[in-house]
Amino acid sequence: MDNAVRLVWRWAEETPDALVLREGERSWTYAQLRAGVRGAMTELAGRGVGPGDRVLFVVPTSAEFVLTYHAVLALGAVAVTVNPLCTQRELAHFVDDAGCTFALGWHEDAEAVTATAEAAGVPLWVLEPGSVTPGGDAQPAEVASDDAAVLLYTSGTTGAPKGAVLTHGNLLACGASLAEALGQTSEDRMGTALPLFHVFGQAAVMFTCLTFGASLSLQRPFDPAALLRMAADQRLTGLAGVPTMWNAMLHAETDVTAEDLTQLRLASSGGAALPLEVAKAFRERFGATVLDGYGLSETAGASTFNREEFPRKEMSVGRALPGGRLAILDEDRNHLPPGEVGEVAVSGPYVMREYWNRPEATAAVRHGEWFLTGDLGRMDEDGDLWIVDRKKDLVIRGGYNVYPREVEEVLYGHPDIREVAVIGVPDERVGEEIAAVVTPQPRATISASALRGWLEERLAAYKIPRIYQFVDELPKGPTGKIMKRAIDRSETATEGERPSRVSTSTP
C-alpha cells in the first residue's frame, strides 16, 4: 500500500499503546489515532469526499488537523492546506485554482472560509476540539506512489501562488530520509509550534515522527517560554522551529535551564537561514546544539541536513539527505566545481511532481532530473552545502554582488541587535543600495553610525549598508520567517536612533 497513512496503520498494529500525539492536556496512542482517522474518514465520505477530490484545509495546528488530514489522504483525496489567516479573496483563489469540492474550517476563525465555501457552492465542515468521533473499520484507499496527496501553495513572490503537488511517495520519502539522517527512533519525543499547514511542520516534522513510530507534541500559538517548559516537562528529545522561534526562545524569560533539557537531542531549524550567533547563544544558554537543514515546499521541506556523524562546518546546511543529490549550476545549467557559487539544484524522491495545472511553470524549474531551486549556493568536496542567498534577494550595488545573508550574519553578532533583514533599495547612482532593517534588543539604543562602524571592521566597504531602518518588529510570515518583500523600501530619512523609519549613513 503506497498510501502515506500506512504509517499510522503500521504502528497501530505493532505498537498500539505507544503515545503518538499530544496537544495540551489531550493525548492519543497509535491505536486511538487510527480510530480517530477512521471516524473522520467515515464522516468525510458521508459528506461526499472521495478519491481525487481536492479538500481545502483552513485549520490551525491541532489534533483535529492531524486526524482529518490523514483521513483525507486515506480516502485518496488531496489536502490543500493553507494559512487559517487567509482572506476570503485568497481562499477563493485556492478553491478556484485547485478545483476544491469540499472545505474544512476551524470554529475560531471560520468567517472567511464559510463565506468562501458559500460563494463557491462547496460543502464545509467546521471543526472544533472533539469534532471527530473515533470508530469504524475503514481502510486506506489504494493509491500509486505518484498520486497527489497534498497541494502546497507557494508564497506568490513572483506572481499568483502556485500549488506544488506533493505525492504520497514524496511524503513517505521525506519522512524516511530525515528520520535516517537524524537517527530518529520510536523512543523520540518531538515537539513543535510550527503551523501544520506549512511544509516544514506537516512533512518534515510530522511524517518524520510517524516513520519510526515516535511521538509529536503540538503547541499553538507559539509561546517561547511555554515551548521550553513543554520540552522540559515532557522530556522531549527533539524540538523543531524556524530561526525566529529559536531567537525568541533564546531571549525568553523562563526558569528552564540547560539542566532541564539534558534529554533534548534533536534541535532542528529550517524555513530560513539560522544565524550563527543565535545558534551559538542558544547552545550556551540551554546546552542544545541547533542543527539546520535546507528545503522548500517543492522538495517536501527537505533536501539537506546537518548530521551528528559528520563534522559540523560553520554556516553549512549539511549534505544531501539519503536518497537525494545536489548540484551547483551556472546560468547555462553547467555543473560548477566545488567552491563556486551558482544555483542550487536538487534531485531525489521528495521532489514535487509538478505545479498544479501549470506545465510552463513546472518546465521552468526542471532541468533533466534536477529541480532548480532559485537559491544561490556553493558546495565543498565533501558535498556540504552553503546557501549564499536567494537569487531574488541578491543585491547588485555598482556592479558588485552583495549577498544579504553575509551582512546579516555580521549584524547578528552585534549585542544590541535582536533581528535584522538586509535588502536592496533602488538607487539611480549605483542601481541598488544596501539597506539594513533592524529590530534592537529591548531597551537598547543603536545609531546608524555605530552599526556602520561595527561593519567596517568586519566587511569590505562595498558590502556595507548605507541605509538603516530601525523598527519594533520585522514582518513575518505564518511560520515566523522574516518576509523581506513586506518591508517598505520607499521611505528614506536622514537620521534616526529607534523610530520606525529609514535613516541613511553617508559613505
C-alpha positions as CSV (number, residue, x, y, z in Angstrom):
1,M,0.0,0.0,0.0
2,D,1.6,3.3,-1.1
3,N,-0.9,5.5,0.7
4,A,1.1,7.7,3.1
5,V,-1.3,6.9,6.0
6,R,0.1,3.3,6.1
7,L,2.5,4.6,8.7
8,V,-0.4,5.2,11.2
9,W,-1.9,1.7,10.3
10,R,1.5,0.1,10.8
11,W,2.2,1.4,14.2
12,A,-1.4,0.9,15.3
13,E,-0.8,-2.8,14.7
14,E,2.8,-3.1,16.0
15,T,2.7,-0.6,19.0
16,P,-1.0,0.2,19.6
17,D,-0.4,1.6,23.1
18,A,2.6,3.8,22.2
19,L,2.0,7.6,22.5
20,V,1.9,9.4,19.2
21,L,0.2,12.8,19.7
22,R,-0.2,15.4,22.4
23,E,-1.9,18.7,22.4
24,G,-2.3,20.4,25.7
25,E,-3.9,18.0,28.1
26,R,-5.1,15.7,25.3
27,S,-3.2,12.7,24.1
28,W,-3.5,9.8,21.6
29,T,-1.9,6.4,21.2
30,Y,-1.4,5.0,17.8
31,A,-4.4,2.8,18.2
32,Q,-6.5,5.8,19.2
33,L,-5.1,7.9,16.3
34,R,-6.1,5.2,13.8
35,A,-9.6,5.0,15.3
36,G,-9.9,8.8,15.0
37,V,-8.7,8.8,11.4
38,R,-11.3,6.1,10.7
39,G,-14.0,8.1,12.3
40,A,-13.0,11.2,10.2
41,M,-12.9,9.0,7.1
42,T,-16.5,7.9,7.7
43,E,-17.6,11.5,8.3
44,L,-15.9,12.8,5.2
45,A,-17.1,10.0,3.0
46,G,-20.6,10.6,4.2
47,R,-20.3,14.2,3.1
48,G,-19.2,13.2,-0.4
49,V,-15.4,13.3,-0.3
50,G,-13.8,10.6,-2.5
51,P,-10.6,9.7,-4.4
52,G,-9.1,12.6,-6.3
53,D,-11.2,15.3,-4.6
54,R,-9.3,18.4,-3.5
55,V,-10.2,19.4,0.0
56,L,-9.4,22.9,1.2
57,F,-7.9,22.8,4.7
58,V,-8.2,26.1,6.7
59,V,-7.4,24.5,10.0
60,P,-4.6,25.6,12.5
61,T,-2.2,23.3,14.3
62,S,-4.3,20.9,16.3
63,A,-5.1,17.3,16.9
64,E,-8.1,17.8,14.6
65,F,-5.8,18.8,11.8
66,V,-3.9,15.6,12.2
67,L,-7.0,13.4,12.3
68,T,-8.8,14.9,9.3
69,Y,-5.6,15.4,7.3
70,H,-4.8,11.7,7.5
71,A,-8.5,10.9,6.8
72,V,-8.4,12.9,3.6
73,L,-5.3,11.1,2.4
74,A,-6.7,7.8,3.5
75,L,-9.7,8.3,1.2
76,G,-7.4,9.0,-1.7
77,A,-8.3,12.7,-1.8
78,V,-5.9,15.6,-1.9
79,A,-5.3,18.0,1.1
80,V,-5.0,21.7,0.1
81,T,-3.5,23.1,3.3
82,V,-3.5,26.9,3.7
83,N,-3.0,29.5,6.3
84,P,-6.1,29.9,8.5
85,L,-5.5,33.7,8.5
86,C,-6.1,33.9,4.7
87,T,-8.7,36.4,3.5
88,Q,-11.8,35.4,1.5
89,R,-10.1,36.7,-1.7
90,E,-7.1,34.4,-1.1
91,L,-9.2,31.4,-0.2
92,A,-11.3,31.9,-3.3
93,H,-8.1,31.7,-5.4
94,F,-7.2,28.4,-3.8
95,V,-10.7,26.9,-4.3
96,D,-10.8,28.0,-7.9
97,D,-7.2,27.1,-8.8
98,A,-7.3,23.7,-7.2
99,G,-10.9,22.9,-8.1
100,C,-11.8,22.2,-4.4
101,T,-15.0,20.3,-3.9
102,F,-15.0,20.3,-0.1
103,A,-13.6,22.6,2.7
104,L,-12.6,22.2,6.3
105,G,-12.5,25.1,8.6
106,W,-11.9,25.9,12.3
107,H,-14.5,27.3,14.7
108,E,-12.4,30.2,16.0
109,D,-11.8,31.8,12.6
110,A,-14.4,30.3,10.2
111,E,-15.8,33.6,8.8
112,A,-13.6,33.8,5.7
113,V,-13.8,30.1,4.8
114,T,-17.6,30.0,5.4
115,A,-18.1,32.9,3.0
116,T,-15.7,31.3,0.5
117,A,-17.4,28.0,0.6
118,E,-20.9,29.6,0.3
119,A,-19.8,31.7,-2.7
120,A,-18.2,28.7,-4.4
121,G,-21.1,26.3,-3.5
122,V,-18.6,24.0,-1.7
123,P,-19.7,21.9,1.3
124,L,-18.0,22.9,4.6
125,W,-17.2,21.1,7.8
126,V,-16.3,23.4,10.6
127,L,-14.1,21.7,13.2
128,E,-13.6,22.2,16.9
129,P,-11.9,20.2,19.6
130,G,-13.7,16.9,19.9
131,S,-15.4,17.1,16.4
132,V,-14.0,13.8,15.3
133,T,-15.8,10.7,16.6
134,P,-13.5,7.7,16.5
135,G,-14.7,4.3,15.2
136,G,-15.4,2.2,12.2
137,D,-13.3,-0.2,10.2
138,A,-12.5,2.0,7.1
139,Q,-9.3,1.1,5.3
140,P,-7.0,3.4,3.3
141,A,-7.6,3.6,-0.4
142,E,-5.1,2.0,-2.7
143,V,-3.1,4.7,-4.4
144,A,0.1,4.9,-6.5
145,S,3.2,6.4,-5.1
146,D,3.0,9.2,-7.7
147,D,-0.6,10.1,-6.9
148,A,-1.2,13.5,-5.5
149,A,-1.5,13.8,-1.7
150,V,-1.1,17.5,-0.9
151,L,-1.2,20.8,-2.7
152,L,1.0,23.3,-1.0
153,Y,0.7,26.8,-2.4
154,T,3.9,28.9,-2.8
155,S,4.1,32.4,-1.3
156,G,3.5,34.0,-4.7
157,T,6.5,36.3,-4.6
158,T,6.7,36.0,-8.4
159,G,3.0,36.1,-9.2
160,A,-0.1,34.3,-8.2
161,P,0.6,31.4,-5.7
162,K,1.3,28.1,-7.4
163,G,0.2,24.7,-6.0
164,A,3.2,22.4,-5.5
165,V,1.9,18.8,-5.9
166,L,3.4,16.5,-3.3
167,T,2.7,12.9,-3.8
168,H,2.2,10.0,-1.3
169,G,5.7,8.9,-2.3
170,N,7.1,12.4,-1.7
171,L,5.7,12.5,1.9
172,L,7.0,8.9,2.7
173,A,10.4,9.7,1.2
174,C,10.7,12.9,3.1
175,G,9.9,11.3,6.4
176,A,12.2,8.3,5.8
177,S,15.1,10.4,4.6
178,L,15.0,12.8,7.5
179,A,14.4,10.1,10.1
180,E,17.5,8.3,8.8
181,A,19.6,11.4,8.7
182,L,18.6,12.4,12.3
183,G,18.9,8.9,13.7
184,Q,15.3,9.0,14.9
185,T,13.7,6.0,16.7
186,S,10.5,5.1,18.3
187,E,11.9,6.4,21.6
188,D,12.0,10.0,20.3
189,R,9.5,12.6,21.5
190,M,9.3,15.6,19.2
191,G,7.7,18.9,19.9
192,T,6.8,21.9,17.8
193,A,4.8,25.1,17.5
194,L,5.1,25.1,13.7
195,P,1.9,25.5,11.7
196,L,1.0,22.1,10.2
197,F,-0.4,23.7,7.1
198,H,3.2,24.6,6.2
199,V,5.5,22.0,4.6
200,F,8.0,22.1,7.5
201,G,5.6,21.1,10.2
202,Q,3.5,18.9,8.0
203,A,6.0,16.9,6.0
204,A,9.4,17.3,7.6
205,V,8.3,17.0,11.2
206,M,5.0,15.1,11.3
207,F,6.0,12.4,8.8
208,T,9.5,12.1,10.2
209,C,7.9,11.2,13.6
210,L,5.5,8.7,12.0
211,T,8.2,7.0,10.1
212,F,9.7,5.3,13.2
213,G,6.7,5.4,15.5
214,A,7.8,8.4,17.5
215,S,5.5,10.9,19.2
216,L,4.7,14.5,18.4
217,S,3.7,17.3,20.9
218,L,1.9,20.3,19.5
219,Q,1.7,23.9,20.8
220,R,-0.5,26.7,19.4
221,P,0.0,29.6,19.4
222,F,3.8,29.8,19.7
223,D,5.0,30.9,23.1
224,P,8.7,30.7,23.5
225,A,8.7,30.3,27.3
226,A,5.8,27.8,27.2
227,L,7.5,25.7,24.4
228,L,10.7,25.5,26.5
229,R,8.6,24.5,29.5
230,M,6.8,21.8,27.5
231,A,10.2,20.4,26.4
232,A,11.3,20.2,30.0
233,D,8.1,18.8,31.4
234,Q,7.5,16.2,28.7
235,R,11.2,15.4,28.5
236,L,11.2,16.0,24.7
237,T,14.1,14.6,22.8
238,G,13.5,17.0,19.9
239,L,12.2,20.4,19.1
240,A,11.6,21.9,15.6
241,G,11.3,25.6,14.7
242,V,12.3,28.4,12.3
243,P,15.1,30.8,13.2
244,T,12.8,33.4,14.7
245,M,11.5,30.8,17.1
246,W,15.0,29.9,18.2
247,N,15.8,33.5,18.6
248,A,12.6,34.1,20.7
249,M,13.4,31.1,22.9
250,L,16.9,32.3,23.3
251,H,15.6,35.6,24.7
252,A,12.6,34.2,26.6
253,E,12.1,35.0,30.3
254,T,12.0,31.4,31.7
255,D,13.2,29.4,34.6
256,V,14.0,26.5,32.2
257,T,17.8,25.8,32.2
258,A,20.2,23.6,30.4
259,E,19.8,21.1,33.3
260,D,16.1,20.8,32.5
261,L,16.8,20.0,28.8
262,T,19.5,17.3,29.1
263,Q,17.3,14.9,27.1
264,L,17.0,17.3,24.2
265,R,18.9,15.6,21.4
266,L,17.3,17.0,18.2
267,A,17.1,20.7,17.9
268,S,16.3,21.3,14.3
269,S,15.9,24.5,12.4
270,G,14.5,25.2,8.9
271,G,12.5,27.6,6.8
272,A,15.3,30.2,6.6
273,A,18.9,30.6,7.3
274,L,19.8,30.2,11.0
275,P,22.1,33.0,12.2
276,L,25.3,31.5,13.6
277,E,25.2,33.8,16.6
278,V,21.7,32.7,17.5
279,A,22.8,29.0,17.4
280,K,25.9,29.7,19.5
281,A,24.0,31.7,22.1
282,F,21.2,29.0,22.3
283,R,23.8,26.3,22.9
284,E,25.5,28.4,25.6
285,R,22.2,29.1,27.4
286,F,20.3,25.8,27.1
287,G,23.1,23.3,26.2
288,A,21.5,22.1,23.0
289,T,23.1,22.4,19.5
290,V,20.6,23.6,16.9
291,L,21.2,21.9,13.6
292,D,19.7,23.3,10.5
293,G,18.9,22.0,7.0
294,Y,17.6,23.2,3.8
295,G,14.4,22.5,1.8
296,L,11.5,24.1,0.0
297,S,7.8,23.4,-0.4
298,E,8.7,21.8,-3.7
299,T,11.0,19.3,-2.0
300,A,8.6,18.4,0.8
301,G,10.5,20.7,3.1
302,A,13.7,18.6,2.9
303,S,16.9,18.4,0.8
304,T,19.8,18.6,3.2
305,F,20.5,18.4,6.9
306,N,23.5,18.6,9.2
307,R,24.2,15.3,10.9
308,E,25.9,14.2,14.1
309,E,28.2,11.7,12.4
310,F,29.7,14.4,10.1
311,P,32.0,17.2,11.2
312,R,30.0,20.4,11.6
313,K,31.0,23.2,9.3
314,E,30.1,26.8,10.2
315,M,27.0,28.1,8.3
316,S,26.7,24.9,6.2
317,V,23.2,23.4,5.9
318,G,24.7,19.9,5.6
319,R,24.7,17.3,2.9
320,A,22.0,15.8,0.7
321,L,19.6,13.6,2.6
322,P,19.7,9.9,1.9
323,G,18.4,9.1,-1.5
324,G,18.9,12.6,-2.8
325,R,21.5,14.5,-4.7
326,L,22.7,18.1,-5.0
327,A,24.3,20.1,-7.8
328,I,25.5,23.7,-8.3
329,L,24.7,25.0,-11.8
330,D,25.7,28.1,-13.7
331,E,23.4,30.2,-15.9
332,D,23.8,27.7,-18.8
333,R,22.9,24.8,-16.5
334,N,26.5,23.5,-16.5
335,H,27.8,21.8,-13.3
336,L,30.1,24.0,-11.3
337,P,33.1,22.7,-9.4
338,P,33.4,22.8,-5.6
339,G,33.7,26.3,-4.1
340,E,32.0,28.2,-6.9
341,V,28.6,29.9,-6.4
342,G,25.7,29.0,-8.6
343,E,22.1,27.9,-8.5
344,V,21.3,25.0,-6.1
345,A,19.7,22.1,-7.9
346,V,18.1,19.1,-6.1
347,S,17.2,15.6,-7.2
348,G,15.5,13.0,-5.1
349,P,12.3,11.1,-4.2
350,Y,11.0,14.0,-2.2
351,V,10.9,16.5,-5.1
352,M,7.4,17.5,-6.1
353,R,5.6,16.0,-9.1
354,E,4.6,19.3,-10.7
355,Y,3.0,22.7,-10.1
356,W,-0.8,22.1,-10.3
357,N,-2.1,22.9,-13.8
358,R,1.0,24.9,-14.7
359,P,3.1,23.0,-17.2
360,E,5.1,26.0,-18.2
361,A,6.0,26.9,-14.6
362,T,6.9,23.3,-14.0
363,A,9.1,23.2,-17.1
364,A,10.9,26.4,-15.9
365,V,12.1,24.7,-12.7
366,R,13.1,21.4,-14.3
367,H,16.4,20.5,-15.9
368,G,16.5,16.8,-16.6
369,E,16.5,15.1,-13.2
370,W,17.1,18.4,-11.4
371,F,14.7,20.8,-9.7
372,L,16.1,24.3,-9.9
373,T,15.6,26.0,-6.5
374,G,16.3,29.6,-7.4
375,D,18.7,29.7,-4.5
376,L,22.4,30.6,-4.7
377,G,24.9,28.3,-3.0
378,R,28.2,26.5,-3.1
379,M,29.4,23.0,-2.2
380,D,32.7,21.7,-1.0
381,E,34.5,18.5,-1.9
382,D,32.6,16.6,0.8
383,G,29.2,17.6,-0.6
384,D,28.4,20.0,2.2
385,L,26.2,22.9,1.0
386,W,26.3,26.6,1.9
387,I,23.3,28.7,0.9
388,V,24.6,32.0,-0.1
389,D,21.3,33.7,-0.7
390,R,18.1,33.7,-2.7
391,K,18.7,34.7,-6.3
392,K,15.9,37.3,-6.0
393,D,17.5,38.7,-2.8
394,L,20.9,39.3,-4.3
395,V,21.8,43.0,-4.3
396,I,23.9,44.3,-7.1
397,R,25.5,47.6,-6.0
398,G,27.5,49.4,-8.6
399,G,28.3,46.1,-10.4
400,Y,29.3,44.3,-7.2
401,N,27.3,41.3,-6.0
402,V,26.3,41.6,-2.3
403,Y,24.7,38.6,-0.6
404,P,22.4,39.9,2.2
405,R,22.9,36.8,4.3
406,E,26.6,37.5,4.8
407,V,25.8,41.0,6.0
408,E,23.1,39.7,8.3
409,E,25.4,37.2,9.9
410,V,27.8,40.0,10.9
411,L,25.0,42.2,12.2
412,Y,23.6,39.3,14.3
413,G,26.9,39.4,16.1
414,H,26.1,42.8,17.5
415,P,24.9,42.5,21.1
416,D,22.2,45.2,20.7
417,I,20.5,43.6,17.7
418,R,17.6,41.2,18.1
419,E,16.6,40.7,14.4
420,V,17.8,42.1,11.1
421,A,17.0,41.9,7.4
422,V,19.3,43.2,4.7
423,I,17.6,44.2,1.4
424,G,18.2,46.1,-1.8
425,V,16.7,49.6,-2.4
426,P,16.5,51.1,-5.9
427,D,19.2,53.8,-6.4
428,E,19.8,55.9,-9.5
429,R,23.5,56.2,-8.9
430,V,24.5,52.6,-8.1
431,G,21.5,50.6,-9.3
432,E,20.7,49.2,-5.8
433,E,21.7,50.5,-2.4
434,I,22.0,48.2,0.6
435,A,19.7,48.7,3.5
436,A,19.7,47.1,6.9
437,V,16.3,46.9,8.7
438,V,17.0,46.3,12.4
439,T,15.0,45.4,15.5
440,P,17.1,46.3,18.5
441,Q,17.2,44.4,21.8
442,P,14.7,45.7,24.4
443,R,15.9,49.0,25.9
444,A,18.8,49.2,23.5
445,T,19.6,52.3,21.5
446,I,21.6,51.9,18.3
447,S,22.6,54.6,15.8
448,A,23.3,54.1,12.1
449,S,26.8,55.4,12.5
450,A,27.5,52.9,15.3
451,L,26.3,50.0,13.1
452,R,28.4,51.3,10.2
453,G,31.5,51.3,12.4
454,W,30.8,47.8,13.5
455,L,30.5,46.6,9.9
456,E,33.6,48.5,8.7
457,E,35.7,46.4,11.0
458,R,34.3,43.1,9.5
459,L,33.3,43.6,5.9
460,A,34.6,45.0,2.7
461,A,33.4,48.6,2.0
462,Y,31.1,47.7,-0.9
463,K,29.1,45.3,1.3
464,I,28.3,47.8,4.0
465,P,24.7,49.2,4.1
466,R,24.3,52.9,3.5
467,I,20.7,52.9,4.7
468,Y,19.5,51.8,8.2
469,Q,15.9,51.4,9.3
470,F,15.0,50.7,13.0
471,V,11.7,49.0,13.7
472,D,10.0,47.4,16.6
473,E,9.1,44.3,14.7
474,L,10.1,42.8,11.3
475,P,7.2,41.5,9.1
476,K,6.9,37.7,9.4
477,G,5.0,35.0,7.6
478,P,2.9,32.3,9.1
479,T,5.9,30.2,10.2
480,G,7.7,33.1,11.7
481,K,10.0,33.6,8.7
482,I,11.0,37.2,8.1
483,M,9.2,38.4,5.0
484,K,11.6,40.8,3.2
485,R,9.1,41.6,0.4
486,A,6.8,43.1,3.0
487,I,9.4,45.7,4.1
488,D,8.6,49.2,2.8
489,R,11.6,50.2,0.6
490,S,10.3,53.6,-0.5
491,E,10.8,55.7,2.7
492,T,14.1,57.4,3.5
493,A,15.2,59.9,6.1
494,T,18.5,61.4,7.1
495,E,19.0,60.2,10.7
496,G,17.3,58.2,13.5
497,E,18.0,56.1,16.5
498,R,14.9,54.0,17.1
499,P,11.9,55.2,15.2
500,S,10.1,53.1,12.5
501,R,11.7,54.9,9.7
502,V,14.8,54.7,7.4
503,S,18.0,56.5,8.3
504,T,20.9,56.9,6.0
505,S,24.6,56.8,6.8
506,T,26.7,58.5,4.1
507,P,29.7,56.7,2.7
